[in-house]
Amino acid sequence: MGVGIVCFSFGLRAEPEEPNPSNWALAEAATNAYASYQGKGPIAMVSQWEVNKALVRMRAPFAVDRSVELNVDGSYLDSKGVWEEAKAVFEQKSVTEVVIIAQPFLHLTSLKQMVKSDGYGVLNFKIPPILFDDSAKNTQPWTRSKLRLLIYAVRLKLGLSHGHDGRQQVV
């Protein structure tokens, strides 16, 4: 029985501007989570590609078991898709408890619900505030502010569209 750490990105800039400041901060949180659980048993690490890019650049002191990359068909890589890939790794490595690294405003709460609904325990790990990338370089306008993210969350609840075609569509 081990611990799984799954890192979800937040915001997206076109290459070569990624990782953006939010994803750098999430990579730092992932490094802190790893350090917190190191020595307490095996750790499986799964990271969305933008955060993984930051982990590689900062020379994180651990290996990532899987970097979840963009979908080859161009469809939007959402949190559920990242979680599905993480689950596959976690099942293979007998993980039962998960640490979620994500933007704490709205995103983290919804991810905890998703992970718990699949029968995993969620370990509490304090994520520091993650700044919103309000730069025009951010191709996901809904990740530029708390208000925009709130509107986006309502749109998702209503079943309205969101997508990815190499760059994030404006919502």
C-alpha positions in Angstrom: 0.0 0.0 0.0 1.5 3.3 -1.1 0.7 7.0 -1.5 -0.1 8.5 -4.8 0.6 12.2 -5.6 -1.3 13.6 -8.6 -0.5 17.1 -9.9 -3.1 19.0 -12.0 -2.0 22.0 -14.0 -3.7 25.4 -14.0 -3.7 27.6 -17.0 -1.8 27.2 -20.2 0.6 29.4 -22.2 1.6 28.6 -25.7 5.1 27.1 -26.1 7.7 28.1 -25.2 6.0 30.1 -22.4 5.0 27.0 -20.5 5.3 26.3 -17.6 3.4 29.4 -16.5 3.8 30.9 -13.0 0.8 28.9 -11.6 2.3 25.6 -12.9 5.7 26.5 -11.4 4.0 27.0 -8.0 2.2 23.7 -8.3 5.5 21.9 -9.1 6.9 23.4 -5.9 3.9 22.2 -4.0 4.4 18.7 -5.5 8.0 18.7 -4.4 7.0 19.7 -0.9 4.3 16.9 -0.8 6.9 14.4 -1.9 9.3 15.5 0.8 6.5 15.2 3.4 5.7 11.6 2.5 9.2 10.4 1.6 10.4 7.5 3.8 6.8 6.6 4.8 6.4 4.0 2.1 6.4 3.9 -1.7 5.2 7.0 -3.6 3.7 7.0 -7.0 3.8 10.4 -8.8 1.6 11.4 -11.8 1.7 14.9 -13.2 0.0 16.8 -15.9 2.5 17.8 -18.5 2.8 21.5 -17.7 3.6 20.8 -14.1 5.9 18.0 -15.1 7.8 20.4 -17.3 8.5 22.6 -14.3 9.5 19.5 -12.2 12.1 18.6 -14.9 13.4 22.1 -15.1 13.7 22.5 -11.3 15.4 19.0 -11.2 13.0 17.6 -8.7 14.5 14.9 -6.5 12.1 12.2 -7.6 10.9 10.5 -10.8 7.5 11.1 -12.2 5.8 7.7 -12.9 3.6 9.3 -15.7 3.4 12.6 -17.3 -0.1 13.1 -18.7 0.3 14.7 -22.1 -2.1 16.5 -24.4 -4.5 14.2 -26.2 -3.2 13.3 -29.7 -6.7 13.8 -31.2 -6.7 17.4 -30.1 -9.5 17.0 -27.6 -9.4 18.9 -24.4 -7.3 17.4 -21.7 -9.5 17.9 -18.6 -9.0 17.0 -15.0 -11.0 13.8 -15.5 -8.6 12.7 -18.2 -5.6 13.3 -16.0 -7.3 11.5 -13.1 -8.1 8.5 -15.3 -4.4 8.1 -16.2 -3.4 8.6 -12.6 -5.8 5.9 -11.5 -4.2 3.4 -13.9 -0.8 4.1 -12.4 -2.2 4.0 -8.8 -4.0 0.7 -9.4 -0.8 -0.8 -10.8 1.2 0.4 -7.7 -1.5 -0.5 -5.1 -2.1 3.1 -4.1 -5.1 3.6 -1.8 -4.3 7.1 -0.5 -3.9 10.2 -2.7 -2.4 13.6 -2.3 -3.9 16.1 -4.8 -1.8 19.0 -6.0 -4.1 21.6 -7.6 -5.2 25.2 -7.5 -6.9 25.5 -4.1 -9.7 27.8 -5.3 -12.6 25.6 -6.5 -10.4 23.2 -8.5 -9.0 21.3 -5.5 -12.4 20.8 -3.9 -13.9 19.3 -7.1 -10.9 17.0 -7.5 -11.2 15.7 -4.0 -14.8 14.8 -4.7 -13.8 13.0 -7.9 -11.0 11.0 -6.3 -13.1 10.0 -3.3 -16.0 8.9 -5.6 -13.6 6.4 -7.1 -12.9 4.9 -3.7 -9.5 6.5 -2.9 -8.7 8.1 0.4 -7.6 11.7 0.1 -4.7 12.8 2.3 -4.8 16.4 3.5 -1.9 18.4 2.3 -1.9 22.2 2.6 -1.5 23.8 -0.8 -0.2 27.3 -0.6 -2.1 30.0 -2.5 -1.5 29.6 -6.2 -1.5 32.9 -8.1 -3.8 33.2 -11.1 -1.9 33.8 -14.4 -3.7 37.0 -15.6 -1.2 37.5 -18.4 -2.5 37.8 -22.0 -0.1 34.9 -22.7 -2.5 32.6 -20.8 -4.6 30.9 -23.4 -7.2 29.8 -20.8 -9.1 33.0 -19.9 -11.1 31.1 -17.2 -7.8 30.6 -15.2 -6.9 34.3 -15.1 -9.0 35.3 -12.0 -11.2 33.9 -9.3 -14.3 35.4 -10.9 -13.6 33.9 -14.3 -12.9 30.5 -12.7 -16.2 30.7 -10.8 -18.1 31.4 -14.1 -16.3 28.5 -15.8 -17.3 26.2 -12.9 -20.9 27.2 -13.4 -20.7 26.6 -17.1 -19.3 23.1 -16.5 -22.1 22.3 -14.0 -24.6 23.4 -16.7 -22.9 21.0 -19.2 -21.8 23.8 -21.5 -18.8 23.2 -23.8 -15.1 23.7 -23.3 -12.3 22.5 -25.5 -8.8 22.3 -26.8 -7.5 22.5 -30.3 -3.9 23.0 -29.6 -4.8 26.2 -27.7 -7.6 26.6 -25.2 -10.8 28.0 -26.6 -12.1 31.3 -25.2 -15.1 30.6 -22.9 
